[in-house]
Every structure is written in structure tokens, then in C-alpha cells.
């Protein structure tokens, strides 16, 4: 069991009464994937292998960026047993230098999706 994170507010999610929200199963795993990919690899001193190198993603065509992102994501998720990356697609806006990665994963017969901004 874990506590749900509100990624937009960058805090723990809360009920209207102010209680934190526990999560389990696929929702918990999807959150762990999102956190692992969003944390800069090497920035957490207690576990320097935690995180990803998505911050270093080369700017190129969306197809090439997706190919590079696939390698980076697979490296970051290697310690997570049973999680398999199925698909990565990329949208890149050079005007604001922002890329969005849509990722689809498989875990215990379930599909999980997440979108990351880099």
C-alpha cells in the first residue's frame, strides 16, 4: 500500500475531509512507474539508481525521441519485476522545447498508461 500523489499539486492527494488517500494494486504500480520515470537518476542519495535519464532526452524527430526514450525507460524500470514497456509515443513542440511521452505498460495481465512531460 502507498499514498496517492497529486502530481499537479505536487503533494499527497486528499479527500474533501483532508485525509490522505491510500492506493494499492495497479494504481499503486502506475504511480511508482510515474515517480521512477519523473525523478532525475542519481538525485536521491539513498538510492542513486532510482530515477531515469529522461531529462537528457535528445531533441530530434518525435520518432527518434520515442526510440531513445524507450531505452531510457527500460533502464529505469529494470528493477521493477513484472513491468514491461509496450509502447512509447512522443509529441515534441520545439517552440517551447517540451516533449510529452505517452507510455503503455503491461503488468500482471493489466495494461497501465502514463504521460510524462520532459
Phi and psi restraints in degrees (value plus and minus 20) as a CYANA .aco file:
   2 UNK   PHI    -157.4  -117.4
   2 UNK   PSI     155.6   195.6
   3 UNK   PHI    -125.6   -85.6
   3 UNK   PSI     118.4   158.4
   4 UNK   PHI     -90.7   -50.7
   4 UNK   PSI     115.6   155.6
   5 UNK   PHI    -122.3   -82.3
   5 UNK   PSI     116.4   156.4
   6 UNK   PHI    -112.9   -72.9
   6 UNK   PSI      78.8   118.8
   7 UNK   PHI     -86.6   -46.6
   7 UNK   PSI     -52.0   -12.0
   8 UNK   PHI     -88.9   -48.9
   8 UNK   PSI     -63.1   -23.1
   9 UNK   PHI    -105.9   -65.9
   9 UNK   PSI     -28.3    11.7
  10 UNK   PHI      34.5    74.5
  10 UNK   PSI      28.0    68.0
  11 UNK   PHI    -174.3  -134.3
  11 UNK   PSI     156.9   196.9
  12 UNK   PHI     -92.4   -52.4
  12 UNK   PSI     121.2   161.2
  13 UNK   PHI     -89.3   -49.3
  13 UNK   PSI     126.9   166.9
  14 UNK   PHI    -153.8  -113.8
  14 UNK   PSI     132.4   172.4
  15 UNK   PHI     -95.8   -55.8
  15 UNK   PSI     148.4   188.4
  16 UNK   PHI     -78.1   -38.1
  16 UNK   PSI     -43.3    -3.3
  17 UNK   PHI    -105.6   -65.6
  17 UNK   PSI     -24.9    15.1
  18 UNK   PHI      76.1   116.1
  18 UNK   PSI     -14.6    25.4
  19 UNK   PHI    -101.7   -61.7
  19 UNK   PSI     125.4   165.4
  20 UNK   PHI     -91.5   -51.5
  20 UNK   PSI     137.6   177.6
  21 UNK   PHI    -129.0   -89.0
  21 UNK   PSI      95.3   135.3
  22 UNK   PHI     -98.1   -58.1
  22 UNK   PSI     128.4   168.4
  23 UNK   PHI    -155.2  -115.2
  23 UNK   PSI     133.7   173.7
  24 UNK   PHI    -163.5  -123.5
  24 UNK   PSI     155.8   195.8
  25 UNK   PHI      41.8    81.8
  25 UNK   PSI    -158.0  -118.0
  26 UNK   PHI     -83.0   -43.0
  26 UNK   PSI     -56.1   -16.1
  27 UNK   PHI     -85.1   -45.1
  27 UNK   PSI     -60.2   -20.2
  28 UNK   PHI     -85.1   -45.1
  28 UNK   PSI     -63.9   -23.9
  29 UNK   PHI     -85.3   -45.3
  29 UNK   PSI     -61.6   -21.6
  30 UNK   PHI     -79.9   -39.9
  30 UNK   PSI     -59.7   -19.7
  31 UNK   PHI     -86.6   -46.6
  31 UNK   PSI     -61.7   -21.7
  32 UNK   PHI     -82.5   -42.5
  32 UNK   PSI     -59.3   -19.3
  33 UNK   PHI     -82.3   -42.3
  33 UNK   PSI     -68.8   -28.8
  34 UNK   PHI     -78.8   -38.8
  34 UNK   PSI     -63.7   -23.7
  35 UNK   PHI     -84.9   -44.9
  35 UNK   PSI     -66.6   -26.6
  36 UNK   PHI     -80.1   -40.1
  36 UNK   PSI     -59.0   -19.0
  37 UNK   PHI     -97.5   -57.5
  37 UNK   PSI     -47.9    -7.9
  38 UNK   PHI    -105.0   -65.0
  38 UNK   PSI     -38.4     1.6
  39 UNK   PHI    -104.3   -64.3
  39 UNK   PSI     115.8   155.8
  40 UNK   PHI     -89.7   -49.7
  40 UNK   PSI     102.0   142.0
  41 UNK   PHI     -77.8   -37.8
  41 UNK   PSI     111.1   151.1
  42 UNK   PHI      70.8   110.8
  42 UNK   PSI     -24.0    16.0
  43 UNK   PHI    -105.3   -65.3
  43 UNK   PSI     -33.4     6.6
  44 UNK   PHI    -123.8   -83.8
  44 UNK   PSI      86.8   126.8
  45 UNK   PHI     -80.0   -40.0
  45 UNK   PSI     -52.8   -12.8
  46 UNK   PHI     -93.0   -53.0
  46 UNK   PSI     -40.4    -0.4
  47 UNK   PHI    -167.6  -127.6
  47 UNK   PSI      63.6   103.6
  48 UNK   PHI     -84.6   -44.6
  48 UNK   PSI     -34.7     5.3
  49 UNK   PHI    -106.6   -66.6
  49 UNK   PSI     -29.2    10.8
  50 UNK   PHI     -91.2   -51.2
  50 UNK   PSI     119.4   159.4
  51 UNK   PHI      87.3   127.3
  51 UNK   PSI    -193.9  -153.9
  52 UNK   PHI    -153.8  -113.8
  52 UNK   PSI     151.1   191.1
  53 UNK   PHI    -123.0   -83.0
  53 UNK   PSI       3.4    43.4
  54 UNK   PHI     -80.0   -40.0
  54 UNK   PSI     -45.7    -5.7
  55 UNK   PHI     -80.2   -40.2
  55 UNK   PSI     -42.8    -2.8
  56 UNK   PHI    -118.5   -78.5
  56 UNK   PSI      -8.6    31.4
  57 UNK   PHI     -77.1   -37.1
  57 UNK   PSI     105.0   145.0
  58 UNK   PHI     -86.6   -46.6
  58 UNK   PSI     124.3   164.3
  59 UNK   PHI    -107.9   -67.9
  59 UNK   PSI     104.6   144.6
  60 UNK   PHI    -179.9  -139.9
  60 UNK   PSI    -170.7  -130.7
  61 UNK   PHI     -94.9   -54.9
  61 UNK   PSI     132.8   172.8
  62 UNK   PHI     -75.6   -35.6
  62 UNK   PSI     -56.4   -16.4
  63 UNK   PHI     -85.4   -45.4
  63 UNK   PSI     -66.3   -26.3
  64 UNK   PHI     -86.8   -46.8
  64 UNK   PSI     -57.0   -17.0
  65 UNK   PHI     -84.4   -44.4
  65 UNK   PSI     -59.5   -19.5
  66 UNK   PHI     -85.2   -45.2
  66 UNK   PSI     -58.6   -18.6
  67 UNK   PHI     -84.5   -44.5
  67 UNK   PSI     -65.1   -25.1
  68 UNK   PHI     -86.4   -46.4
  68 UNK   PSI     -60.6   -20.6
  69 UNK   PHI     -81.7   -41.7
  69 UNK   PSI     -57.7   -17.7
  70 UNK   PHI     -76.8   -36.8
  70 UNK   PSI     -67.0   -27.0
  71 UNK   PHI     -82.2   -42.2
  71 UNK   PSI     -64.1   -24.1
  72 UNK   PHI     -85.4   -45.4
  72 UNK   PSI     -62.6   -22.6
  73 UNK   PHI     -86.1   -46.1
  73 UNK   PSI     -64.2   -24.2
  74 UNK   PHI     -81.4   -41.4
  74 UNK   PSI     -58.7   -18.7
  75 UNK   PHI     -83.3   -43.3
  75 UNK   PSI     -64.6   -24.6
  76 UNK   PHI     -87.4   -47.4
  76 UNK   PSI     -53.2   -13.2
  77 UNK   PHI    -113.9   -73.9
  77 UNK   PSI     -19.4    20.6
  78 UNK   PHI     -73.0   -33.0
  78 UNK   PSI     -59.0   -19.0
  79 UNK   PHI     -92.2   -52.2
  79 UNK   PSI     -29.5    10.5
  80 UNK   PHI    -113.4   -73.4
  80 UNK   PSI      76.0   116.0
  81 UNK   PHI     -80.3   -40.3
  81 UNK   PSI     115.7   155.7
  82 UNK   PHI      66.3   106.3
  82 UNK   PSI     -26.4    13.6
  83 UNK   PHI    -113.7   -73.7
  83 UNK   PSI     108.7   148.7
  84 UNK   PHI    -148.8  -108.8
  84 UNK   PSI     109.5   149.5
  85 UNK   PHI     -97.6   -57.6
  85 UNK   PSI     102.9   142.9
  86 UNK   PHI    -116.1   -76.1
  86 UNK   PSI     -61.2   -21.2
  87 UNK   PHI    -176.2  -136.2
  87 UNK   PSI     124.4   164.4
  88 UNK   PHI    -153.6  -113.6
  88 UNK   PSI     110.3   150.3
  89 UNK   PHI    -148.2  -108.2
  89 UNK   PSI     134.8   174.8
  90 UNK   PHI    -152.2  -112.2
  90 UNK   PSI     120.2   160.2
  91 UNK   PHI    -141.5  -101.5
  91 UNK   PSI     109.8   149.8
  92 UNK   PHI    -147.2  -107.2
  92 UNK   PSI     110.8   150.8
  93 UNK   PHI    -134.2   -94.2
  93 UNK   PSI      80.5   120.5
  94 UNK   PHI     -85.9   -45.9
  94 UNK   PSI     -43.6    -3.6
  95 UNK   PHI     -82.4   -42.4
  95 UNK   PSI     -54.7   -14.7
  96 UNK   PHI    -134.5   -94.5
  96 UNK   PSI     -16.8    23.2
  97 UNK   PHI      32.4    72.4
  97 UNK   PSI      30.0    70.0
  98 UNK   PHI    -145.8  -105.8
  98 UNK   PSI     116.7   156.7
  99 UNK   PHI    -140.4  -100.4
  99 UNK   PSI     121.6   161.6
 100 UNK   PHI    -135.0   -95.0
 100 UNK   PSI     108.9   148.9
 101 UNK   PHI    -129.6   -89.6
 101 UNK   PSI     102.1   142.1
 102 UNK   PHI    -118.4   -78.4
 102 UNK   PSI     101.8   141.8
 103 UNK   PHI    -142.0  -102.0
 103 UNK   PSI     122.0   162.0
 104 UNK   PHI    -145.7  -105.7
 104 UNK   PSI     112.4   152.4
 105 UNK   PHI    -145.7  -105.7
 105 UNK   PSI     140.8   180.8
 106 UNK   PHI    -140.7  -100.7
 106 UNK   PSI     117.1   157.1
 107 UNK   PHI    -173.4  -133.4
 107 UNK   PSI     102.1   142.1
 108 UNK   PHI      29.2    69.2
 108 UNK   PSI      23.7    63.7
 109 UNK   PHI      58.1    98.1
 109 UNK   PSI     -17.0    23.0
 110 UNK   PHI    -130.2   -90.2
 110 UNK   PSI     130.5   170.5
 111 UNK   PHI    -122.8   -82.8
 111 UNK   PSI     116.0   156.0
 112 UNK   PHI    -141.9  -101.9
 112 UNK   PSI     125.9   165.9
 113 UNK   PHI    -149.9  -109.9
 113 UNK   PSI     128.8   168.8
 114 UNK   PHI    -171.5  -131.5
 114 UNK   PSI     133.7   173.7
 115 UNK   PHI    -142.1  -102.1
 115 UNK   PSI     112.3   152.3
 116 UNK   PHI    -142.9  -102.9
 116 UNK   PSI     124.8   164.8
 117 UNK   PHI    -127.9   -87.9
 117 UNK   PSI     109.0   149.0
